[in-house]
Structure formats: structure tokens, C-alpha cells
Amino acid sequence: FNSKASLYRVLLCACALPAFSQWTGQEGVSCFLPAMLTTMGVTSTDVVLDMNLGIAIASGNSAAVGALFMDRFGRRKMPISCCAVLALT
């Protein structure tokens, strides 16, 4: 925060992070999960709660594993390799 250039970088990161997080697809799943489950014929509230719990646990585990591997593989190699694997998948 000691120069104008660094303030612009902070502002860019603050604006880019929400935009990139929307592109991951998680927001679509969290917003439209009840509609998707109803379309598939799942109407039980217990099943919907179990699906939400499973998504939360899987997301938490993935974040923890990613955080553990970030120091080992580096900040640049991890996102590039993850994007490449997702594109191939």
C-alpha cells in the first residue's frame, strides 16, 4: 500500500477475484441446486440436505488439499495444471 501502483493492483485483485470465482461453476450449483434436484425428481428434504452437506464437505476437502499442495508445487503451477486437467476432462 505504499505506492499508487500497488493500490491499483490491490483494487484489480479485489475486483477480479469475485469475477473469476463466478466462472468456476460453484455459484450455479449453489443457486440452482433445488431446481436441478426437483427436475431430476428429488423432492425429499432429507435428500436435499444430504446433497448440500456432501457438496460442502467435498468443497472443504478440496480446498484443504489444494492449500496443502500449494506450497509444495508452487502458486503458478497449481492453477495452470488444474485448468489443464479440467480442460482435458
C-alpha positions as a LaTeX table, in Angstrom:
\begin{tabular}{lrrr}
\hline
Residue & $x$ (\AA) & $y$ (\AA) & $z$ (\AA) \\
\hline
Phe1 & 0.00 & 0.00 & 0.00 \\
Asn2 & 2.98 & 2.30 & $-0.27$ \\
Ser3 & 2.54 & 3.41 & $-3.88$ \\
Lys4 & $-0.20$ & 4.15 & $-6.39$ \\
Ala5 & 0.76 & 1.13 & $-8.49$ \\
Ser6 & 0.35 & $-1.25$ & $-5.58$ \\
Leu7 & $-3.04$ & 0.26 & $-4.73$ \\
Tyr8 & $-4.16$ & $-0.32$ & $-8.32$ \\
Arg9 & $-3.02$ & $-3.94$ & $-8.09$ \\
Val10 & $-4.97$ & $-4.44$ & $-4.87$ \\
Leu11 & $-8.05$ & $-2.91$ & $-6.48$ \\
Leu12 & $-7.63$ & $-5.14$ & $-9.54$ \\
Cys13 & $-7.34$ & $-8.24$ & $-7.36$ \\
Ala14 & $-10.35$ & $-7.19$ & $-5.31$ \\
Cys15 & $-12.43$ & $-6.85$ & $-8.48$ \\
Ala16 & $-11.05$ & $-9.86$ & $-10.35$ \\
Leu17 & $-11.45$ & $-12.40$ & $-7.56$ \\
Pro18 & $-15.27$ & $-12.34$ & $-7.47$ \\
Ala19 & $-15.44$ & $-12.43$ & $-11.25$ \\
Phe20 & $-13.18$ & $-15.47$ & $-11.51$ \\
Ser21 & $-14.95$ & $-17.23$ & $-8.66$ \\
Gln22 & $-18.22$ & $-16.93$ & $-10.58$ \\
Trp23 & $-16.65$ & $-18.69$ & $-13.58$ \\
Thr24 & $-15.86$ & $-21.82$ & $-11.60$ \\
Gly25 & $-19.45$ & $-23.03$ & $-11.72$ \\
Gln26 & $-19.91$ & $-23.36$ & $-7.98$ \\
Glu27 & $-22.32$ & $-20.44$ & $-7.89$ \\
Gly28 & $-24.62$ & $-22.10$ & $-10.39$ \\
Val29 & $-24.70$ & $-25.26$ & $-8.35$ \\
Ser30 & $-25.37$ & $-23.46$ & $-5.08$ \\
Cys31 & $-28.06$ & $-21.17$ & $-6.51$ \\
Phe32 & $-29.89$ & $-23.64$ & $-8.73$ \\
Leu33 & $-29.42$ & $-26.88$ & $-6.76$ \\
Pro34 & $-33.03$ & $-27.08$ & $-5.54$ \\
Ala35 & $-34.36$ & $-26.51$ & $-9.07$ \\
Met36 & $-31.95$ & $-29.08$ & $-10.53$ \\
Leu37 & $-32.90$ & $-31.67$ & $-7.92$ \\
Thr38 & $-36.62$ & $-31.04$ & $-8.49$ \\
Thr39 & $-36.07$ & $-31.51$ & $-12.23$ \\
Met40 & $-34.36$ & $-34.84$ & $-11.51$ \\
Gly41 & $-37.29$ & $-35.91$ & $-9.36$ \\
Val42 & $-35.66$ & $-35.50$ & $-5.95$ \\
Thr43 & $-38.24$ & $-33.90$ & $-3.67$ \\
Ser44 & $-37.33$ & $-35.24$ & $-0.23$ \\
Thr45 & $-35.91$ & $-32.56$ & 2.06 \\
Asp46 & $-33.63$ & $-35.12$ & 3.70 \\
Val47 & $-32.04$ & $-35.98$ & 0.37 \\
Val48 & $-31.61$ & $-32.28$ & $-0.49$ \\
Leu49 & $-29.94$ & $-31.66$ & 2.86 \\
Asp50 & $-27.68$ & $-34.66$ & 2.34 \\
Met51 & $-26.69$ & $-33.33$ & $-1.09$ \\
Asn52 & $-25.90$ & $-29.90$ & 0.38 \\
Leu53 & $-23.85$ & $-31.50$ & 3.14 \\
Gly54 & $-21.95$ & $-33.61$ & 0.62 \\
Ile55 & $-21.18$ & $-30.59$ & $-1.54$ \\
Ala56 & $-19.96$ & $-28.64$ & 1.49 \\
Ile57 & $-17.73$ & $-31.49$ & 2.68 \\
Ala58 & $-16.30$ & $-32.10$ & $-0.80$ \\
Ser59 & $-15.59$ & $-28.37$ & $-1.25$ \\
Gly60 & $-13.91$ & $-28.15$ & 2.15 \\
Asn61 & $-11.77$ & $-31.21$ & 1.48 \\
Ser62 & $-10.77$ & $-29.92$ & $-1.94$ \\
Ala63 & $-9.81$ & $-26.54$ & $-0.50$ \\
Ala64 & $-7.72$ & $-28.17$ & 2.23 \\
Val65 & $-5.91$ & $-30.46$ & $-0.23$ \\
Gly66 & $-5.29$ & $-27.54$ & $-2.58$ \\
Ala67 & $-3.90$ & $-25.44$ & 0.25 \\
Leu68 & $-1.58$ & $-28.27$ & 1.33 \\
Phe69 & $-0.23$ & $-28.79$ & $-2.18$ \\
Met70 & 0.14 & $-25.08$ & $-2.97$ \\
Asp71 & 3.38 & $-24.76$ & $-1.01$ \\
Arg72 & 4.77 & $-27.97$ & $-2.46$ \\
Phe73 & 4.08 & $-27.30$ & $-6.15$ \\
Gly74 & 4.03 & $-23.51$ & $-6.29$ \\
Arg75 & 1.45 & $-20.85$ & $-6.86$ \\
Arg76 & 1.79 & $-20.78$ & $-10.61$ \\
Lys77 & 2.00 & $-24.49$ & $-11.39$ \\
Met78 & $-1.08$ & $-25.46$ & $-9.36$ \\
Pro79 & $-3.70$ & $-23.28$ & $-11.12$ \\
Ile80 & $-2.21$ & $-23.94$ & $-14.56$ \\
Ser81 & $-2.16$ & $-27.71$ & $-14.03$ \\
Cys82 & $-5.67$ & $-27.70$ & $-12.54$ \\
Cys83 & $-7.01$ & $-25.74$ & $-15.51$ \\
Ala84 & $-5.27$ & $-28.12$ & $-17.92$ \\
Val85 & $-6.70$ & $-31.19$ & $-16.19$ \\
Leu86 & $-10.19$ & $-29.67$ & $-16.16$ \\
Ala87 & $-9.93$ & $-28.79$ & $-19.84$ \\
Leu88 & $-8.86$ & $-32.34$ & $-20.70$ \\
Thr89 & $-11.61$ & $-33.81$ & $-18.57$ \\
\hline
\end{tabular}
